[in-house]
Amino acid sequence: GTIATNLIQKGTIKIGDFFVAGASSGKVRALIGTDGKTRYKEAGPSMPVSVVGFDGVPAAGDLLVVVDDEKAARELAESRQRIAREKES
C-alpha cells in the first residue's frame, strides 16, 4: 500500500485507527519511525512517523485526521473527491 510520512500535531494515532488525508482514506496498518526500521504501536504529538494503509496517494500538505469508523472515513474522502472534481470542471 501507499506510505506517507506525517508529523503528529495533536492527539495520538494507533494501529487500527481509520483516517482521512485529503481525498484518501484508510486504516493504519503500521507506524514506522523516520529511520525506516522502528515500528510503533502508537505515535503522539511532535512525532514524525510513516503511516502505512492509504487507499490512494494524498497530496503534499494534506492533513491526516483520525475518524471513528471506516464508513465515516470513506464518506469524507468521497465527498472531498467530488468537490475536487467539481472544482476542475
C-alpha positions as CSV (number, residue, x, y, z in Angstrom):
1,G,0.0,0.0,0.0
2,T,0.8,3.7,0.0
3,I,3.0,5.1,2.7
4,A,3.0,8.8,3.8
5,T,5.2,10.5,6.4
6,N,3.2,12.6,8.9
7,L,4.1,14.8,11.8
8,I,1.6,14.2,14.6
9,Q,0.4,17.6,15.9
10,K,-2.4,16.8,18.3
11,G,-3.6,13.6,20.0
12,T,-2.3,10.1,19.2
13,I,-2.6,7.7,16.3
14,K,-2.7,4.0,16.8
15,I,-2.5,0.9,14.7
16,G,-6.1,0.1,13.6
17,D,-7.3,3.7,13.5
18,F,-9.3,4.8,10.5
19,F,-8.2,8.1,8.9
20,V,-8.7,10.6,6.1
21,A,-6.0,12.7,4.4
22,G,-7.2,14.9,1.6
23,A,-9.2,12.7,-0.8
24,S,-7.6,9.5,0.5
25,S,-8.7,7.3,3.4
26,G,-7.5,4.1,5.0
27,K,-6.7,2.1,8.2
28,V,-3.4,2.4,10.0
29,R,-1.7,-0.9,9.2
30,A,1.8,0.1,10.6
31,L,3.5,3.1,12.1
32,I,7.2,3.3,11.1
33,G,9.8,5.7,12.5
34,T,11.9,8.0,10.4
35,D,14.8,5.5,10.4
36,G,12.7,3.1,8.4
37,K,13.2,0.3,10.9
38,T,11.5,1.2,14.2
39,R,7.8,0.2,14.4
40,Y,5.4,1.8,16.9
41,K,2.0,0.7,18.2
42,E,1.0,4.4,18.7
43,A,2.5,7.8,18.0
44,G,2.0,11.1,19.9
45,P,2.5,14.8,19.3
46,S,5.7,16.0,17.6
47,M,6.5,12.5,16.5
48,P,7.2,12.0,12.7
49,V,6.0,8.6,11.5
50,S,5.3,6.9,8.2
51,V,1.8,5.7,8.1
52,V,1.1,2.5,6.1
53,G,-2.5,1.8,4.9
54,F,-3.6,4.6,2.5
55,D,-6.1,3.6,-0.3
56,G,-4.6,6.3,-2.6
57,V,-1.9,9.0,-2.6
58,P,-2.5,12.1,-0.6
59,A,-1.3,15.5,-1.8
60,A,1.7,17.1,0.0
61,G,0.4,19.1,2.9
62,D,-2.9,17.3,3.3
63,L,-3.9,17.0,7.0
64,L,-4.3,13.5,8.3
65,V,-7.4,13.2,10.6
66,V,-8.4,10.2,12.6
67,V,-12.1,9.3,12.4
68,D,-14.4,7.0,14.4
69,D,-15.1,4.3,11.8
70,E,-14.4,3.1,8.2
71,K,-17.8,4.4,6.9
72,A,-17.1,7.9,8.1
73,A,-13.6,7.8,6.6
74,R,-14.9,6.7,3.2
75,E,-17.8,9.2,3.1
76,L,-15.5,12.1,3.9
77,A,-12.9,11.0,1.3
78,E,-15.6,10.6,-1.3
79,S,-17.1,14.0,-0.7
80,R,-13.6,15.6,-0.9
81,Q,-13.0,13.8,-4.2
82,R,-16.4,15.0,-5.5
83,I,-15.5,18.6,-4.5
84,A,-12.1,18.3,-6.2
85,R,-13.8,17.1,-9.4
86,E,-16.3,19.9,-9.4
87,K,-13.5,22.5,-9.0
88,E,-11.7,21.1,-12.0
89,S,-14.8,21.3,-14.3
